[in-house]
Amino acid sequence: MILVDAVVMAAGEGRRLRPLTGRWAKPVLPIDGRPVLATLLRELAAVGPKTVWLVTGHLAEQVERLAGDGSAFGLRVRTVRQPEPVGSADAVRRALEAGATAPLLVVAADTVFAAGDLERARAAWEASGAQGGLGVRPLPPEELGERTRVRVEDGRLAAFGEESRDEDGAVVTGAPLWFLDPSLAARVPAVPGPPYELASAFGAALAAGEAVAALSLGPTRDLTRPADLVARNFPYLSGEGP
């Protein structure tokens, strides 16, 4: 199975980052001094999708200006608007209607992955032969927040909303990284809602006996609250650095 396209979801309002996101779209805010979206697009270039479909909404012009046509990142970028941020499945549906072709990689534009993790996840998913793939990461209890817990068995996703732990006792959670083969992508338009979430399509696939690979990731970073902007860009001020 060869990856065809990627969908980057960049339409959210970033409400917990207000007032910052009243003026700046979340994907253009920096981690390590670079816009999160720019870091993500460079990592996607190593994965090699034919086209990256950038789904925008809140302060769309900022996001679209940063990405451009993708040539600065070694990519071909096309833009799709999502008027209301009503869920990940709705974002993917709009990309599919605009011409995106499965197999698909779907990722959120507000997360920085460890270098090389996107390419390693793609290779692991293709080798698994599973219809779907979900990035998973262990988190300590103090970092769980509202993140989705998942149960993993023998390298496969068994259930959403149920808890499993790694060998160190950390809780396994889903990351904003999905892979969909054509059969799983075909489930997306039928997802109930709002909100319309990819978890519903993946849950339906599991109920039908289809396989979803659990793709282990290294540490991920994002911006959740305004103080995170200091912690992710000036670690020596927040006490996180040396």
LINHUMO-V918442 format. One line per field, one symbol per residue. ss: DSSP state (H for helix, E for strand, L for the rest). phi: phi as a letter, one per 20 degrees, with the letter a starting at -180 (. if undefined). psi: psi as a letter, one per 40 degrees, with the letter a starting at -180 (. if undefined). Layout:
ss = ???
phi = ???
psi = ???
This chain:
ss = LLLLEEEEEELLLLHHHLLHHHHLLHHHLEELLEEHHHHHHHHHHHHLLLEEEEEELLLHHHHHHHHLLLHHHLLLEEEEELLLLLLHHHHHHHHHHHLLLLLEEEEELLEEELLLHHHHHHHHHHHHLLLEEEEEEEELHHHLLLLLEEEEELLEEEEELLLLELLLLLEEEEEEEEEELHHHHLLHHHLLLLLLLHHHHHHHHHHLLLLEEEEELLLEEELLLHHHHHHHHLHHHHLLLL
phi = .dgdccddecdfemffefegefdcfgfefeclmcggffffffffgffnffbdeeedbflgffffffflenffdmcddcdcedgcedpfffffgffffepfcefddcbeedcdeggnffffffffffffmffcbcfcbecfgfdflefffcddclmcfdaemddccefenffecfdfbcccegfffffffeffrffddfgffffffffeneecfedfdfgdcbddcgfffffeccgfeeneef
psi = hhhciihhhfeiefdeeiededdhideeiihfeihddddddddddddfidihhhhichfddddddddaeedeefihhihhihdhgfiddddddddddeeihiiihhiieehhiiheddddddddddddeidiihhiihiideedbeihiihhhfeihdiieihiiaeeeihhiiighihhiddddeeddehiaiihiddddddddddeeiihhhhhiaiiiahdiddddddedgdddeeda.
